[in-house]
Amino acid sequence: MNEPLATTVDLIRHGEPVGGKRYRGQIDDPLSEKGWQQMWQAVGEHAPWEIIVTSPLRRCREFAEALGEKRGLPVEADARLMEIGFGAWEGRTAAELLAEDPGRLQRFWSDPLNNTPPGAETLPAFRDRVIAAWTELLDRHAGRHLLVVGHAGMMRMILRHVLDMPLERMFRIQIANAAISRIRIDGCGASALPRLIFHDGRL
């Protein structure tokens, strides 16, 4: 019996951006010097990929392009892989938000469907665009090994989808800067079986 076609996708979160830790969302800050170091350390000398797909935001795209040039790999950008839009929270730190309302972040992490920040992208809308991109990637690149350079929220949404978690539980998944998660998908289409091989690690 033939083995089913296997597709491997490595998801990597961007490193630290200029300006440090804050609810950045779709603000287009580049990587800091530390962020670049984190990314190169995360991938090391590994180069198992056949293509790199990236969010178009600079903190992802600029590293994806540099890695693609170094390893001789094609790079594609997909706007659907951008981070969730945080609305009024964009550019603000957790400390700033907590100073205004000490319970605000706990409510959001615990029940994001009913505690969306003012003007923010809703979780269902975020899910729809990210999973549409994910599904298309698997269809177009079946049987290949991909690297997807993106964001914590984007990675959480894909992992939630793969593990069939409820939408409102996605923020229970922790993802560090430059962390890598590997997913293997056996088969194609509706009958495909995805598996999380490792999470929040290094190669």
C-alpha positions in Angstrom: 0.0 0.0 0.0 1.3 3.4 -0.9 2.0 5.9 1.9 -0.3 9.0 1.8 1.2 12.2 0.5 2.8 14.1 3.4 3.1 17.9 3.6 5.3 19.4 6.4 4.8 23.0 7.5 7.1 24.8 9.9 5.5 27.9 11.5 7.9 30.5 12.9 7.0 33.6 14.8 8.9 36.8 14.1 11.6 37.9 16.6 11.4 41.0 18.8 10.4 44.1 16.9 11.7 47.6 17.4 9.8 49.1 20.3 9.7 45.9 22.3 6.7 44.0 23.6 3.3 45.7 22.9 0.0 44.9 21.2 1.4 45.6 17.8 -1.2 44.0 15.6 -0.8 45.4 12.1 1.6 48.2 12.9 4.5 47.6 10.6 7.6 47.8 12.8 10.8 46.1 11.7 12.8 43.6 13.7 15.2 44.9 16.3 18.8 43.8 16.3 17.9 41.3 19.0 15.0 40.1 16.8 17.3 39.4 13.9 19.6 37.4 16.2 16.6 35.4 17.6 15.5 34.5 14.0 18.9 33.4 12.8 19.5 31.4 16.0 16.1 29.7 15.6 16.8 28.4 12.1 20.5 27.8 12.6 22.1 26.0 9.6 18.9 24.1 8.8 17.4 24.4 5.4 14.9 21.6 4.8 12.3 23.9 3.1 11.3 24.1 -0.5 9.5 27.4 -0.2 9.0 30.3 2.3 5.6 31.9 2.8 5.4 35.1 4.9 3.2 37.7 6.3 3.8 41.0 4.4 4.6 42.9 7.6 8.2 43.9 7.9 9.0 42.0 11.1 8.2 38.8 9.1 8.9 39.6 5.5 12.4 41.1 5.8 13.7 38.0 7.5 11.9 35.7 5.1 13.5 37.5 2.2 16.9 37.4 3.8 16.6 33.6 4.5 15.3 33.0 1.1 18.3 34.7 -0.5 20.7 32.9 1.8 19.3 29.5 1.1 18.2 30.0 -2.5 14.5 29.6 -1.8 11.5 31.2 -3.3 9.5 33.6 -1.1 5.8 34.4 -1.3 3.9 37.0 0.8 0.3 36.5 1.7 -1.6 39.4 3.3 -4.1 36.9 4.8 -1.3 35.8 7.2 -1.0 39.3 8.8 -1.5 39.5 12.6 -5.0 40.2 14.0 -5.9 43.8 14.1 -6.0 45.0 17.7 -7.9 48.2 17.0 -7.6 50.7 19.8 -5.0 48.5 21.6 -2.5 48.7 18.7 0.9 50.2 19.8 0.0 50.0 23.5 1.7 48.0 26.2 0.0 45.6 28.6 1.0 48.0 31.5 -0.7 50.9 29.8 -3.9 48.9 29.3 -3.9 47.5 32.8 -3.4 51.0 34.3 -6.7 52.0 32.7 -8.6 48.8 33.6 -6.9 46.1 35.7 -9.2 43.3 34.6 -9.2 44.1 30.9 -6.6 41.7 29.6 -7.8 38.8 31.8 -11.3 39.2 30.3 -9.9 39.3 26.8 -7.7 36.2 27.2 -10.4 34.3 28.9 -13.3 35.2 26.6 -12.0 37.0 23.5 -15.3 36.5 21.6 -17.1 38.8 24.0 -14.3 41.2 24.9 -13.0 42.4 21.5 -10.9 45.6 21.8 -12.6 48.7 20.4 -12.3 48.7 16.6 -10.4 45.4 16.5 -10.8 42.7 14.0 -13.2 40.0 15.3 -11.9 36.5 15.9 -14.3 34.9 13.4 -13.1 37.3 10.7 -9.5 36.6 11.6 -10.2 32.9 11.6 -11.8 33.0 8.2 -8.9 34.9 6.5 -6.1 32.9 8.1 -7.6 29.5 7.6 -8.5 30.3 4.0 -4.8 31.1 3.4 -3.8 27.9 5.3 -6.1 25.7 3.2 -4.9 27.2 0.0 -1.2 26.7 1.0 -1.8 23.0 1.6 -3.6 22.6 -1.7 -1.0 24.4 -3.7 2.1 22.9 -2.0 0.9 19.4 -1.2 3.8 17.0 -0.6 6.3 19.8 0.0 8.1 21.2 3.1 7.2 24.8 3.8 8.3 27.5 6.2 5.7 30.1 7.1 7.0 33.2 8.8 4.2 34.9 10.8 2.8 36.1 14.1 1.7 34.7 17.4 -2.0 35.2 16.7 -1.7 33.7 13.2 0.1 30.7 14.6 -2.4 30.2 17.4 -5.2 30.3 14.9 -3.6 27.6 12.7 -2.7 25.4 15.7 -6.3 25.8 17.0 -7.6 24.7 13.6 -5.3 21.7 13.4 -6.1 20.6 17.0 -9.8 21.3 16.5 -9.9 23.6 19.5 -12.8 26.0 20.2 -12.2 29.4 18.8 -12.4 31.1 22.2 -9.6 28.9 23.6 -6.9 29.9 21.1 -5.1 32.2 23.6 -4.3 29.3 25.8 -1.5 28.5 23.3 1.8 30.3 24.3 4.2 31.2 21.5 7.6 32.9 22.1 9.5 35.2 19.8 11.2 33.1 17.1 9.5 29.9 18.3 8.9 27.2 15.8 6.0 24.7 15.5 5.9 21.8 13.0 2.8 20.4 11.5 2.7 17.3 9.3 -0.4 16.7 7.1 -0.9 13.2 5.7 -3.1 13.1 2.7 -5.0 15.8 0.9 -8.3 17.6 1.0 -11.1 16.6 3.4 -9.6 13.3 4.4 -6.2 14.8 5.3 -4.9 14.1 8.8 -2.9 16.9 10.4 -0.6 16.3 13.4 1.3 18.7 15.6 4.9 17.3 15.7 6.4 19.8 18.1 5.5 23.3 19.4 7.2 26.5 20.6 10.7 25.0 20.0 13.8 25.3 17.9 15.1 23.2 15.0 
